[in-house]
């Protein structure tokens, strides 16, 4: 069972913004660059890097998706109390 993930994310206000980010990623934009330009989270300064985290450290909806993703996968938009996230898992352990 995976106990920690290393993830990046982009936080925006609306689902439409999150869907637009997914389209930009599909067109070749880099996750880190989009996070720096568009994310409203303080992690945007680090390209959206949240570092390693374990279970119980993030809000439930975010955690559920982050731990389901495989290394290198990017999520569909995820709604939490903070807004809409696009999550990318870069490693698992």
PDB file of N, CA, C and O in Angstrom:
ATOM      1  N   UNK A   1       0.843  -1.190   0.000  1.00  0.00           N
ATOM      2  CA  UNK A   1       0.000   0.000   0.000  1.00  0.00           C
ATOM      3  C   UNK A   1       0.888   1.253   0.000  1.00  0.00           C
ATOM      4  O   UNK A   1       1.848   1.350   0.764  1.00  0.00           O
ATOM      5  N   UNK A   2       0.554   2.181  -0.850  1.00  0.00           N
ATOM      6  CA  UNK A   2       1.291   3.436  -0.941  1.00  0.00           C
ATOM      7  C   UNK A   2       0.995   4.275   0.301  1.00  0.00           C
ATOM      8  O   UNK A   2      -0.165   4.482   0.659  1.00  0.00           O
ATOM      9  N   UNK A   3       2.052   4.755   0.951  1.00  0.00           N
ATOM     10  CA  UNK A   3       1.835   5.556   2.158  1.00  0.00           C
ATOM     11  C   UNK A   3       2.149   7.039   1.948  1.00  0.00           C
ATOM     12  O   UNK A   3       1.729   7.879   2.744  1.00  0.00           O
ATOM     13  N   UNK A   4       2.887   7.364   0.878  1.00  0.00           N
ATOM     14  CA  UNK A   4       3.220   8.758   0.581  1.00  0.00           C
ATOM     15  C   UNK A   4       3.220   8.998  -0.918  1.00  0.00           C
ATOM     16  O   UNK A   4       3.556   8.112  -1.704  1.00  0.00           O
ATOM     17  N   UNK A   5       2.841  10.201  -1.300  1.00  0.00           N
ATOM     18  CA  UNK A   5       2.951  10.607  -2.698  1.00  0.00           C
ATOM     19  C   UNK A   5       3.646  11.966  -2.759  1.00  0.00           C
ATOM     20  O   UNK A   5       3.561  12.776  -1.836  1.00  0.00           O
ATOM     21  N   UNK A   6       4.331  12.184  -3.870  1.00  0.00           N
ATOM     22  CA  UNK A   6       4.927  13.490  -4.162  1.00  0.00           C
ATOM     23  C   UNK A   6       4.094  14.043  -5.311  1.00  0.00           C
ATOM     24  O   UNK A   6       4.062  13.465  -6.398  1.00  0.00           O
ATOM     25  N   UNK A   7       3.423  15.163  -5.068  1.00  0.00           N
ATOM     26  CA  UNK A   7       2.492  15.694  -6.063  1.00  0.00           C
ATOM     27  C   UNK A   7       2.697  17.182  -6.292  1.00  0.00           C
ATOM     28  O   UNK A   7       3.194  17.916  -5.437  1.00  0.00           O
ATOM     29  N   UNK A   8       2.293  17.587  -7.480  1.00  0.00           N
ATOM     30  CA  UNK A   8       2.186  18.988  -7.862  1.00  0.00           C
ATOM     31  C   UNK A   8       0.704  19.255  -8.068  1.00  0.00           C
ATOM     32  O   UNK A   8      -0.055  18.326  -8.340  1.00  0.00           O
ATOM     33  N   UNK A   9       0.279  20.506  -7.943  1.00  0.00           N
ATOM     34  CA  UNK A   9      -1.114  20.807  -8.256  1.00  0.00           C
ATOM     35  C   UNK A   9      -1.245  22.247  -8.723  1.00  0.00           C
ATOM     36  O   UNK A   9      -0.379  23.092  -8.498  1.00  0.00           O
ATOM     37  N   UNK A  10      -2.367  22.481  -9.381  1.00  0.00           N
ATOM     38  CA  UNK A  10      -2.753  23.821  -9.812  1.00  0.00           C
ATOM     39  C   UNK A  10      -4.143  24.057  -9.230  1.00  0.00           C
ATOM     40  O   UNK A  10      -5.058  23.263  -9.449  1.00  0.00           O
ATOM     41  N   UNK A  11      -4.294  25.143  -8.494  1.00  0.00           N
ATOM     42  CA  UNK A  11      -5.558  25.477  -7.844  1.00  0.00           C
ATOM     43  C   UNK A  11      -6.166  26.696  -8.521  1.00  0.00           C
ATOM     44  O   UNK A  11      -5.528  27.743  -8.633  1.00  0.00           O
ATOM     45  N   UNK A  12      -7.412  26.548  -8.972  1.00  0.00           N
ATOM     46  CA  UNK A  12      -8.136  27.653  -9.605  1.00  0.00           C
ATOM     47  C   UNK A  12      -9.547  27.731  -9.015  1.00  0.00           C
ATOM     48  O   UNK A  12      -9.960  26.859  -8.250  1.00  0.00           O
ATOM     49  N   UNK A  13     -10.273  28.782  -9.381  1.00  0.00           N
ATOM     50  CA  UNK A  13     -11.588  29.024  -8.773  1.00  0.00           C
ATOM     51  C   UNK A  13     -12.713  28.207  -9.394  1.00  0.00           C
ATOM     52  O   UNK A  13     -13.663  27.842  -8.700  1.00  0.00           O
ATOM     53  N   UNK A  14     -12.622  27.912 -10.703  1.00  0.00           N
ATOM     54  CA  UNK A  14     -13.760  27.268 -11.371  1.00  0.00           C
ATOM     55  C   UNK A  14     -13.363  25.972 -12.081  1.00  0.00           C
ATOM     56  O   UNK A  14     -12.202  25.750 -12.423  1.00  0.00           O
ATOM     57  N   UNK A  15     -14.364  25.138 -12.286  1.00  0.00           N
ATOM     58  CA  UNK A  15     -14.145  23.895 -13.031  1.00  0.00           C
ATOM     59  C   UNK A  15     -13.720  24.201 -14.461  1.00  0.00           C
ATOM     60  O   UNK A  15     -12.867  23.507 -15.014  1.00  0.00           O
ATOM     61  N   UNK A  16     -14.305  25.231 -15.065  1.00  0.00           N
ATOM     62  CA  UNK A  16     -13.939  25.586 -16.437  1.00  0.00           C
ATOM     63  C   UNK A  16     -12.464  25.961 -16.542  1.00  0.00           C
ATOM     64  O   UNK A  16     -11.790  25.583 -17.500  1.00  0.00           O
ATOM     65  N   UNK A  17     -11.962  26.708 -15.551  1.00  0.00           N
ATOM     66  CA  UNK A  17     -10.532  27.046 -15.545  1.00  0.00           C
ATOM     67  C   UNK A  17      -9.679  25.783 -15.459  1.00  0.00           C
ATOM     68  O   UNK A  17      -8.665  25.667 -16.148  1.00  0.00           O
ATOM     69  N   UNK A  18     -10.084  24.844 -14.620  1.00  0.00           N
ATOM     70  CA  UNK A  18      -9.345  23.588 -14.479  1.00  0.00           C
ATOM     71  C   UNK A  18      -9.366  22.795 -15.787  1.00  0.00           C
ATOM     72  O   UNK A  18      -8.353  22.211 -16.173  1.00  0.00           O
ATOM     73  N   UNK A  19     -10.505  22.773 -16.465  1.00  0.00           N
ATOM     74  CA  UNK A  19     -10.593  22.079 -17.751  1.00  0.00           C
ATOM     75  C   UNK A  19      -9.718  22.747 -18.796  1.00  0.00           C
ATOM     76  O   UNK A  19      -9.101  22.067 -19.617  1.00  0.00           O
ATOM     77  N   UNK A  20      -9.657  24.073 -18.775  1.00  0.00           N
ATOM     78  CA  UNK A  20      -8.787  24.797 -19.701  1.00  0.00           C
ATOM     79  C   UNK A  20      -7.319  24.453 -19.454  1.00  0.00           C
ATOM     80  O   UNK A  20      -6.542  24.332 -20.401  1.00  0.00           O
ATOM     81  N   UNK A  21      -6.944  24.296 -18.206  1.00  0.00           N
ATOM     82  CA  UNK A  21      -5.569  23.914 -17.877  1.00  0.00           C
ATOM     83  C   UNK A  21      -5.257  22.535 -18.444  1.00  0.00           C
ATOM     84  O   UNK A  21      -4.171  22.318 -18.981  1.00  0.00           O
ATOM     85  N   UNK A  22      -6.195  21.605 -18.329  1.00  0.00           N
ATOM     86  CA  UNK A  22      -5.986  20.271 -18.907  1.00  0.00           C
ATOM     87  C   UNK A  22      -5.784  20.355 -20.416  1.00  0.00           C
ATOM     88  O   UNK A  22      -4.948  19.640 -20.968  1.00  0.00           O
ATOM     89  N   UNK A  23      -6.536  21.215 -21.083  1.00  0.00           N
ATOM     90  CA  UNK A  23      -6.369  21.392 -22.527  1.00  0.00           C
ATOM     91  C   UNK A  23      -4.982  21.944 -22.852  1.00  0.00           C
ATOM     92  O   UNK A  23      -4.345  21.517 -23.814  1.00  0.00           O
ATOM     93  N   UNK A  24      -4.522  22.897 -22.040  1.00  0.00           N
ATOM     94  CA  UNK A  24      -3.194  23.470 -22.256  1.00  0.00           C
ATOM     95  C   UNK A  24      -2.100  22.420 -22.036  1.00  0.00           C
ATOM     96  O   UNK A  24      -1.104  22.394 -22.759  1.00  0.00           O
ATOM     97  N   UNK A  25      -2.290  21.566 -21.046  1.00  0.00           N
ATOM     98  CA  UNK A  25      -1.335  20.482 -20.819  1.00  0.00           C
ATOM     99  C   UNK A  25      -1.300  19.534 -22.011  1.00  0.00           C
ATOM    100  O   UNK A  25      -0.227  19.097 -22.429  1.00  0.00           O
ATOM    101  N   UNK A  26      -2.471  19.215 -22.559  1.00  0.00           N
ATOM    102  CA  UNK A  26      -2.547  18.341 -23.726  1.00  0.00           C
ATOM    103  C   UNK A  26      -1.872  18.974 -24.939  1.00  0.00           C
ATOM    104  O   UNK A  26      -1.377  18.268 -25.818  1.00  0.00           O
ATOM    105  N   UNK A  27      -1.854  20.309 -24.986  1.00  0.00           N
ATOM    106  CA  UNK A  27      -1.241  21.023 -26.108  1.00  0.00           C
ATOM    107  C   UNK A  27       0.265  21.202 -25.942  1.00  0.00           C
ATOM    108  O   UNK A  27       0.927  21.768 -26.811  1.00  0.00           O
ATOM    109  N   UNK A  28       0.809  20.713 -24.812  1.00  0.00           N
ATOM    110  CA  UNK A  28       2.259  20.755 -24.641  1.00  0.00           C
ATOM    111  C   UNK A  28       2.787  21.712 -23.589  1.00  0.00           C
ATOM    112  O   UNK A  28       3.998  21.763 -23.370  1.00  0.00           O
ATOM    113  N   UNK A  29       1.923  22.473 -22.932  1.00  0.00           N
ATOM    114  CA  UNK A  29       2.397  23.345 -21.856  1.00  0.00           C
ATOM    115  C   UNK A  29       2.906  22.486 -20.703  1.00  0.00           C
ATOM    116  O   UNK A  29       2.418  21.377 -20.490  1.00  0.00           O
ATOM    117  N   UNK A  30       3.882  22.996 -19.962  1.00  0.00           N
ATOM    118  CA  UNK A  30       4.393  22.228 -18.838  1.00  0.00           C
ATOM    119  C   UNK A  30       3.571  22.525 -17.581  1.00  0.00           C
ATOM    120  O   UNK A  30       3.074  23.633 -17.381  1.00  0.00           O
ATOM    121  N   UNK A  31       3.451  21.509 -16.758  1.00  0.00           N
ATOM    122  CA  UNK A  31       2.661  21.625 -15.539  1.00  0.00           C
ATOM    123  C   UNK A  31       3.202  22.740 -14.648  1.00  0.00           C
ATOM    124  O   UNK A  31       2.443  23.575 -14.157  1.00  0.00           O
ATOM    125  N   UNK A  32       4.518  22.747 -14.443  1.00  0.00           N
ATOM    126  CA  UNK A  32       5.122  23.734 -13.551  1.00  0.00           C
ATOM    127  C   UNK A  32       4.897  25.153 -14.049  1.00  0.00           C
ATOM    128  O   UNK A  32       4.606  26.049 -13.256  1.00  0.00           O
ATOM    129  N   UNK A  33       5.027  25.363 -15.329  1.00  0.00           N
ATOM    130  CA  UNK A  33       4.834  26.706 -15.892  1.00  0.00           C
ATOM    131  C   UNK A  33       3.381  27.166 -15.706  1.00  0.00           C
ATOM    132  O   UNK A  33       3.134  28.304 -15.308  1.00  0.00           O
ATOM    133  N   UNK A  34       2.432  26.287 -15.993  1.00  0.00           N
ATOM    134  CA  UNK A  34       1.028  26.635 -15.802  1.00  0.00           C
ATOM    135  C   UNK A  34       0.724  26.924 -14.336  1.00  0.00           C
ATOM    136  O   UNK A  34      -0.039  27.838 -14.025  1.00  0.00           O
ATOM    137  N   UNK A  35       1.318  26.148 -13.439  1.00  0.00           N
ATOM    138  CA  UNK A  35       1.109  26.393 -12.013  1.00  0.00           C
ATOM    139  C   UNK A  35       1.627  27.780 -11.629  1.00  0.00           C
ATOM    140  O   UNK A  35       0.969  28.512 -10.890  1.00  0.00           O
ATOM    141  N   UNK A  36       2.793  28.130 -12.126  1.00  0.00           N
ATOM    142  CA  UNK A  36       3.358  29.444 -11.816  1.00  0.00           C
ATOM    143  C   UNK A  36       2.472  30.573 -12.334  1.00  0.00           C
ATOM    144  O   UNK A  36       2.327  31.608 -11.684  1.00  0.00           O
ATOM    145  N   UNK A  37       1.889  30.368 -13.496  1.00  0.00           N
ATOM    146  CA  UNK A  37       1.102  31.418 -14.142  1.00  0.00           C
ATOM    147  C   UNK A  37      -0.340  31.486 -13.632  1.00  0.00           C
ATOM    148  O   UNK A  37      -0.909  32.575 -13.560  1.00  0.00           O
ATOM    149  N   UNK A  38      -0.941  30.344 -13.275  1.00  0.00           N
ATOM    150  CA  UNK A  38      -2.392  30.319 -13.072  1.00  0.00           C
ATOM    151  C   UNK A  38      -2.866  29.895 -11.685  1.00  0.00           C
ATOM    152  O   UNK A  38      -3.997  30.206 -11.311  1.00  0.00           O
ATOM    153  N   UNK A  39      -2.042  29.200 -10.918  1.00  0.00           N
ATOM    154  CA  UNK A  39      -2.498  28.676  -9.634  1.00  0.00           C
ATOM    155  C   UNK A  39      -2.637  29.790  -8.602  1.00  0.00           C
ATOM    156  O   UNK A  39      -1.821  30.710  -8.541  1.00  0.00           O
ATOM    157  N   UNK A  40      -3.689  29.685  -7.792  1.00  0.00           N
ATOM    158  CA  UNK A  40      -3.907  30.655  -6.721  1.00  0.00           C
ATOM    159  C   UNK A  40      -3.300  30.187  -5.399  1.00  0.00           C
ATOM    160  O   UNK A  40      -3.400  30.892  -4.395  1.00  0.00           O
ATOM    161  N   UNK A  41      -2.678  29.022  -5.382  1.00  0.00           N
ATOM    162  CA  UNK A  41      -2.065  28.471  -4.180  1.00  0.00           C
ATOM    163  C   UNK A  41      -0.643  29.028  -4.015  1.00  0.00           C
ATOM    164  O   UNK A  41       0.047  29.258  -5.009  1.00  0.00           O
ATOM    165  N   UNK A  42      -0.208  29.242  -2.787  1.00  0.00           N
ATOM    166  CA  UNK A  42       1.177  29.677  -2.576  1.00  0.00           C
ATOM    167  C   UNK A  42       2.217  28.737  -3.185  1.00  0.00           C
ATOM    168  O   UNK A  42       3.338  29.159  -3.470  1.00  0.00           O
ATOM    169  N   UNK A  43       1.860  27.475  -3.385  1.00  0.00           N
ATOM    170  CA  UNK A  43       2.789  26.523  -4.005  1.00  0.00           C
ATOM    171  C   UNK A  43       3.100  26.890  -5.455  1.00  0.00           C
ATOM    172  O   UNK A  43       4.010  26.318  -6.054  1.00  0.00           O
ATOM    173  N   UNK A  44       2.353  27.837  -6.022  1.00  0.00           N
ATOM    174  CA  UNK A  44       2.606  28.245  -7.410  1.00  0.00           C
ATOM    175  C   UNK A  44       4.029  28.757  -7.582  1.00  0.00           C
ATOM    176  O   UNK A  44       4.610  28.613  -8.657  1.00  0.00           O
ATOM    177  N   UNK A  45       4.597  29.352  -6.539  1.00  0.00           N
ATOM    178  CA  UNK A  45       5.972  29.852  -6.611  1.00  0.00           C
ATOM    179  C   UNK A  45       6.964  28.720  -6.841  1.00  0.00           C
ATOM    180  O   UNK A  45       8.060  28.942  -7.356  1.00  0.00           O
ATOM    181  N   UNK A  46       6.577  27.503  -6.458  1.00  0.00           N
ATOM    182  CA  UNK A  46       7.425  26.317  -6.638  1.00  0.00           C
ATOM    183  C   UNK A  46       6.908  25.464  -7.806  1.00  0.00           C
ATOM    184  O   UNK A  46       7.193  24.268  -7.870  1.00  0.00           O
ATOM    185  N   UNK A  47       6.168  26.060  -8.705  1.00  0.00           N
ATOM    186  CA  UNK A  47       5.627  25.317  -9.835  1.00  0.00           C
ATOM    187  C   UNK A  47       4.530  24.354  -9.435  1.00  0.00           C
ATOM    188  O   UNK A  47       4.252  23.388 -10.146  1.00  0.00           O
ATOM    189  N   UNK A  48       3.902  24.618  -8.290  1.00  0.00           N
ATOM    190  CA  UNK A  48       2.824  23.753  -7.809  1.00  0.00           C
ATOM    191  C   UNK A  48       3.292  22.591  -6.967  1.00  0.00           C
ATOM    192  O   UNK A  48       2.485  21.743  -6.587  1.00  0.00           O
ATOM    193  N   UNK A  49       4.587  22.529  -6.663  1.00  0.00           N
ATOM    194  CA  UNK A  49       5.154  21.398  -5.918  1.00  0.00           C
ATOM    195  C   UNK A  49       4.683  21.396  -4.470  1.00  0.00           C
ATOM    196  O   UNK A  49       4.939  22.338  -3.721  1.00  0.00           O
ATOM    197  N   UNK A  50       3.992  20.326  -4.085  1.00  0.00           N
ATOM    198  CA  UNK A  50       3.534  20.146  -2.706  1.00  0.00           C
ATOM    199  C   UNK A  50       4.491  19.271  -1.908  1.00  0.00           C
ATOM    200  O   UNK A  50       4.328  19.112  -0.698  1.00  0.00           O
ATOM    201  N   UNK A  51       5.479  18.710  -2.574  1.00  0.00           N
ATOM    202  CA  UNK A  51       6.411  17.806  -1.909  1.00  0.00           C
ATOM    203  C   UNK A  51       5.739  16.487  -1.561  1.00  0.00           C
ATOM    204  O   UNK A  51       4.685  16.149  -2.100  1.00  0.00           O
ATOM    205  N   UNK A  52       6.366  15.748  -0.650  1.00  0.00           N
ATOM    206  CA  UNK A  52       5.824  14.465  -0.198  1.00  0.00           C
ATOM    207  C   UNK A  52       4.786  14.694   0.897  1.00  0.00           C
ATOM    208  O   UNK A  52       4.965  15.551   1.763  1.00  0.00           O
ATOM    209  N   UNK A  53       3.714  13.930   0.854  1.00  0.00           N
ATOM    210  CA  UNK A  53       2.739  13.970   1.939  1.00  0.00           C
ATOM    211  C   UNK A  53       2.125  12.590   2.122  1.00  0.00           C
ATOM    212  O   UNK A  53       2.069  11.780   1.197  1.00  0.00           O
ATOM    213  N   UNK A  54       1.673  12.355   3.332  1.00  0.00           N
ATOM    214  CA  UNK A  54       1.067  11.077   3.664  1.00  0.00           C
ATOM    215  C   UNK A  54      -0.441  11.186   3.786  1.00  0.00           C
ATOM    216  O   UNK A  54      -1.026  12.257   3.625  1.00  0.00           O
ATOM    217  N   UNK A  55      -1.036  10.079   4.068  1.00  0.00           N
ATOM    218  CA  UNK A  55      -2.488  10.049   4.252  1.00  0.00           C
ATOM    219  C   UNK A  55      -2.868  10.884   5.474  1.00  0.00           C
ATOM    220  O   UNK A  55      -2.170  10.881   6.488  1.00  0.00           O
ATOM    221  N   UNK A  56      -3.985  11.597   5.357  1.00  0.00           N
ATOM    222  CA  UNK A  56      -4.460  12.405   6.454  1.00  0.00           C
ATOM    223  C   UNK A  56      -3.893  13.821   6.493  1.00  0.00           C
ATOM    224  O   UNK A  56      -4.217  14.587   7.401  1.00  0.00           O
ATOM    225  N   UNK A  57      -3.056  14.180   5.526  1.00  0.00           N
ATOM    226  CA  UNK A  57      -2.448  15.506   5.524  1.00  0.00           C
ATOM    227  C   UNK A  57      -3.165  16.494   4.608  1.00  0.00           C
ATOM    228  O   UNK A  57      -2.999  17.704   4.756  1.00  0.00           O
ATOM    229  N   UNK A  58      -3.946  16.000   3.680  1.00  0.00           N
ATOM    230  CA  UNK A  58      -4.671  16.850   2.737  1.00  0.00           C
ATOM    231  C   UNK A  58      -6.172  16.653   2.940  1.00  0.00           C
ATOM    232  O   UNK A  58      -6.601  15.692   3.580  1.00  0.00           O
ATOM    233  N   UNK A  59      -6.966  17.574   2.388  1.00  0.00           N
ATOM    234  CA  UNK A  59      -8.415  17.399   2.480  1.00  0.00           C
ATOM    235  C   UNK A  59      -8.811  16.112   1.756  1.00  0.00           C
ATOM    236  O   UNK A  59      -8.150  15.694   0.806  1.00  0.00           O
ATOM    237  N   UNK A  60      -9.887  15.496   2.214  1.00  0.00           N
ATOM    238  CA  UNK A  60     -10.297  14.165   1.782  1.00  0.00           C
ATOM    239  C   UNK A  60     -10.388  14.002   0.267  1.00  0.00           C
ATOM    240  O   UNK A  60      -9.861  13.036  -0.285  1.00  0.00           O
ATOM    241  N   UNK A  61     -11.053  14.941  -0.408  1.00  0.00           N
ATOM    242  CA  UNK A  61     -11.254  14.805  -1.858  1.00  0.00           C
ATOM    243  C   UNK A  61      -9.913  14.823  -2.598  1.00  0.00           C
ATOM    244  O   UNK A  61      -9.690  14.038  -3.520  1.00  0.00           O
ATOM    245  N   UNK A  62      -9.040  15.715  -2.187  1.00  0.00           N
ATOM    246  CA  UNK A  62      -7.723  15.832  -2.801  1.00  0.00           C
ATOM    247  C   UNK A  62      -6.906  14.560  -2.553  1.00  0.00           C
ATOM    248  O   UNK A  62      -6.319  13.996  -3.477  1.00  0.00           O
ATOM    249  N   UNK A  63      -6.879  14.127  -1.310  1.00  0.00           N
ATOM    250  CA  UNK A  63      -6.112  12.940  -0.940  1.00  0.00           C
ATOM    251  C   UNK A  63      -6.576  11.701  -1.706  1.00  0.00           C
ATOM    252  O   UNK A  63      -5.757  10.938  -2.218  1.00  0.00           O
ATOM    253  N   UNK A  64      -7.879  11.509  -1.779  1.00  0.00           N
ATOM    254  CA  UNK A  64      -8.419  10.317  -2.460  1.00  0.00           C
ATOM    255  C   UNK A  64      -7.874  10.225  -3.879  1.00  0.00           C
ATOM    256  O   UNK A  64      -7.408   9.167  -4.301  1.00  0.00           O
ATOM    257  N   UNK A  65      -7.932  11.331  -4.615  1.00  0.00           N
ATOM    258  CA  UNK A  65      -7.473  11.329  -6.005  1.00  0.00           C
ATOM    259  C   UNK A  65      -5.956  11.183  -6.075  1.00  0.00           C
ATOM    260  O   UNK A  65      -5.445  10.403  -6.879  1.00  0.00           O
ATOM    261  N   UNK A  66      -5.235  11.924  -5.244  1.00  0.00           N
ATOM    262  CA  UNK A  66      -3.767  11.875  -5.284  1.00  0.00           C
ATOM    263  C   UNK A  66      -3.250  10.456  -5.053  1.00  0.00           C
ATOM    264  O   UNK A  66      -2.294  10.034  -5.705  1.00  0.00           O
ATOM    265  N   UNK A  67      -3.867   9.724  -4.140  1.00  0.00           N
ATOM    266  CA  UNK A  67      -3.395   8.370  -3.851  1.00  0.00           C
ATOM    267  C   UNK A  67      -3.881   7.340  -4.874  1.00  0.00           C
ATOM    268  O   UNK A  67      -3.358   6.227  -4.920  1.00  0.00           O
ATOM    269  N   UNK A  68      -4.867   7.696  -5.689  1.00  0.00           N
ATOM    270  CA  UNK A  68      -5.321   6.799  -6.761  1.00  0.00           C
ATOM    271  C   UNK A  68      -4.455   6.933  -8.012  1.00  0.00           C
ATOM    272  O   UNK A  68      -4.317   5.978  -8.777  1.00  0.00           O
ATOM    273  N   UNK A  69      -3.876   8.109  -8.222  1.00  0.00           N
ATOM    274  CA  UNK A  69      -3.076   8.341  -9.421  1.00  0.00           C
ATOM    275  C   UNK A  69      -1.777   7.542  -9.386  1.00  0.00           C
ATOM    276  O   UNK A  69      -1.173   7.348  -8.331  1.00  0.00           O
ATOM    277  N   UNK A  70      -1.366   7.087 -10.556  1.00  0.00           N
ATOM    278  CA  UNK A  70      -0.074   6.423 -10.685  1.00  0.00           C
ATOM    279  C   UNK A  70       0.995   7.475 -10.964  1.00  0.00           C
ATOM    280  O   UNK A  70       0.681   8.603 -11.342  1.00  0.00           O
ATOM    281  N   UNK A  71       2.238   7.107 -10.779  1.00  0.00           N
ATOM    282  CA  UNK A  71       3.358   8.001 -11.039  1.00  0.00           C
ATOM    283  C   UNK A  71       3.261   8.539 -12.471  1.00  0.00           C
ATOM    284  O   UNK A  71       3.140   7.772 -13.426  1.00  0.00           O
ATOM    285  N   UNK A  72       3.316   9.864 -12.604  1.00  0.00           N
ATOM    286  CA  UNK A  72       3.259  10.510 -13.917  1.00  0.00           C
ATOM    287  C   UNK A  72       1.866  10.860 -14.397  1.00  0.00           C
ATOM    288  O   UNK A  72       1.720  11.538 -15.413  1.00  0.00           O
ATOM    289  N   UNK A  73       0.843  10.415 -13.693  1.00  0.00           N
ATOM    290  CA  UNK A  73      -0.538  10.690 -14.109  1.00  0.00           C
ATOM    291  C   UNK A  73      -1.020  12.048 -13.616  1.00  0.00           C
ATOM    292  O   UNK A  73      -0.596  12.540 -12.570  1.00  0.00           O
ATOM    293  N   UNK A  74      -1.924  12.642 -14.403  1.00  0.00           N
ATOM    294  CA  UNK A  74      -2.552  13.913 -14.058  1.00  0.00           C
ATOM    295  C   UNK A  74      -4.051  13.673 -13.911  1.00  0.00           C
ATOM    296  O   UNK A  74      -4.656  12.946 -14.700  1.00  0.00           O
ATOM    297  N   UNK A  75      -4.636  14.288 -12.900  1.00  0.00           N
ATOM    298  CA  UNK A  75      -6.059  14.088 -12.615  1.00  0.00           C
ATOM    299  C   UNK A  75      -6.955  14.916 -13.518  1.00  0.00           C
ATOM    300  O   UNK A  75      -6.513  15.847 -14.191  1.00  0.00           O
ATOM    301  N   UNK A  76      -8.209  14.551 -13.509  1.00  0.00           N
ATOM    302  CA  UNK A  76      -9.273  15.412 -13.999  1.00  0.00           C
ATOM    303  C   UNK A  76      -9.505  16.452 -12.896  1.00  0.00           C
ATOM    304  O   UNK A  76      -8.960  16.296 -11.803  1.00  0.00           O
ATOM    305  N   UNK A  77     -10.286  17.498 -13.140  1.00  0.00           N
ATOM    306  CA  UNK A  77     -10.532  18.496 -12.090  1.00  0.00           C
ATOM    307  C   UNK A  77     -11.113  17.876 -10.817  1.00  0.00           C
ATOM    308  O   UNK A  77     -11.997  17.022 -10.873  1.00  0.00           O
ATOM    309  N   UNK A  78     -10.596  18.327  -9.666  1.00  0.00           N
ATOM    310  CA  UNK A  78     -11.010  17.832  -8.359  1.00  0.00           C
ATOM    311  C   UNK A  78     -11.503  19.021  -7.537  1.00  0.00           C
ATOM    312  O   UNK A  78     -10.774  19.995  -7.350  1.00  0.00           O
ATOM    313  N   UNK A  79     -12.744  18.940  -7.045  1.00  0.00           N
ATOM    314  CA  UNK A  79     -13.315  20.036  -6.252  1.00  0.00           C
ATOM    315  C   UNK A  79     -13.064  19.798  -4.767  1.00  0.00           C
ATOM    316  O   UNK A  79     -13.305  18.710  -4.244  1.00  0.00           O
ATOM    317  N   UNK A  80     -12.571  20.850  -4.099  1.00  0.00           N
ATOM    318  CA  UNK A  80     -12.435  20.835  -2.644  1.00  0.00           C
ATOM    319  C   UNK A  80     -12.986  22.160  -2.112  1.00  0.00           C
ATOM    320  O   UNK A  80     -13.454  22.996  -2.885  1.00  0.00           O
ATOM    321  N   UNK A  81     -12.929  22.343  -0.813  1.00  0.00           N
ATOM    322  CA  UNK A  81     -13.385  23.594  -0.205  1.00  0.00           C
ATOM    323  C   UNK A  81     -12.544  24.785  -0.648  1.00  0.00           C
ATOM    324  O   UNK A  81     -12.961  25.931  -0.480  1.00  0.00           O
ATOM    325  N   UNK A  82     -11.361  24.526  -1.214  1.00  0.00           N
ATOM    326  CA  UNK A  82     -10.455  25.607  -1.628  1.00  0.00           C
ATOM    327  C   UNK A  82     -10.650  26.038  -3.074  1.00  0.00           C
ATOM    328  O   UNK A  82     -10.199  27.113  -3.469  1.00  0.00           O
ATOM    329  N   UNK A  83     -11.319  25.204  -3.865  1.00  0.00           N
ATOM    330  CA  UNK A  83     -11.517  25.493  -5.283  1.00  0.00           C
ATOM    331  C   UNK A  83     -11.350  24.217  -6.093  1.00  0.00           C
ATOM    332  O   UNK A  83     -11.664  23.124  -5.622  1.00  0.00           O
ATOM    333  N   UNK A  84     -10.856  24.367  -7.310  1.00  0.00           N
ATOM    334  CA  UNK A  84     -10.685  23.247  -8.239  1.00  0.00           C
ATOM    335  C   UNK A  84      -9.196  22.987  -8.454  1.00  0.00           C
ATOM    336  O   UNK A  84      -8.423  23.906  -8.721  1.00  0.00           O
ATOM    337  N   UNK A  85      -8.816  21.731  -8.335  1.00  0.00           N
ATOM    338  CA  UNK A  85      -7.415  21.334  -8.463  1.00  0.00           C
ATOM    339  C   UNK A  85      -7.215  20.466  -9.694  1.00  0.00           C
ATOM    340  O   UNK A  85      -8.089  19.691 -10.084  1.00  0.00           O
ATOM    341  N   UNK A  86      -6.041  20.616 -10.295  1.00  0.00           N
ATOM    342  CA  UNK A  86      -5.504  19.631 -11.230  1.00  0.00           C
ATOM    343  C   UNK A  86      -4.259  19.103 -10.530  1.00  0.00           C
ATOM    344  O   UNK A  86      -3.369  19.872 -10.166  1.00  0.00           O
ATOM    345  N   UNK A  87      -4.203  17.799 -10.346  1.00  0.00           N
ATOM    346  CA  UNK A  87      -3.149  17.163  -9.562  1.00  0.00           C
ATOM    347  C   UNK A  87      -2.280  16.290 -10.462  1.00  0.00           C
ATOM    348  O   UNK A  87      -2.785  15.562 -11.317  1.00  0.00           O
ATOM    349  N   UNK A  88      -0.968  16.375 -10.257  1.00  0.00           N
ATOM    350  CA  UNK A  88      -0.034  15.491 -10.966  1.00  0.00           C
ATOM    351  C   UNK A  88       0.850  14.813  -9.927  1.00  0.00           C
ATOM    352  O   UNK A  88       1.524  15.475  -9.138  1.00  0.00           O
ATOM    353  N   UNK A  89       0.835  13.475  -9.939  1.00  0.00           N
ATOM    354  CA  UNK A  89       1.685  12.704  -9.028  1.00  0.00           C
ATOM    355  C   UNK A  89       2.992  12.404  -9.748  1.00  0.00           C
ATOM    356  O   UNK A  89       3.002  11.845 -10.845  1.00  0.00           O
ATOM    357  N   UNK A  90       4.098  12.790  -9.108  1.00  0.00           N
ATOM    358  CA  UNK A  90       5.407  12.566  -9.726  1.00  0.00           C
ATOM    359  C   UNK A  90       6.150  11.375  -9.117  1.00  0.00           C
ATOM    360  O   UNK A  90       7.109  10.874  -9.704  1.00  0.00           O
ATOM    361  N   UNK A  91       5.708  10.923  -7.943  1.00  0.00           N
ATOM    362  CA  UNK A  91       6.330   9.736  -7.340  1.00  0.00           C
ATOM    363  C   UNK A  91       5.428   9.199  -6.236  1.00  0.00           C
ATOM    364  O   UNK A  91       4.578   9.911  -5.701  1.00  0.00           O
ATOM    365  N   UNK A  92       5.634   7.931  -5.910  1.00  0.00           N
ATOM    366  CA  UNK A  92       4.862   7.248  -4.864  1.00  0.00           C
ATOM    367  C   UNK A  92       5.807   6.346  -4.089  1.00  0.00           C
ATOM    368  O   UNK A  92       6.762   5.803  -4.644  1.00  0.00           O
ATOM    369  N   UNK A  93       5.531   6.192  -2.804  1.00  0.00           N
ATOM    370  CA  UNK A  93       6.323   5.222  -2.014  1.00  0.00           C
ATOM    371  C   UNK A  93       5.489   4.660  -0.878  1.00  0.00           C
ATOM    372  O   UNK A  93       5.975   3.834  -0.106  1.00  0.00           O
TER     373      UNK A  93
END
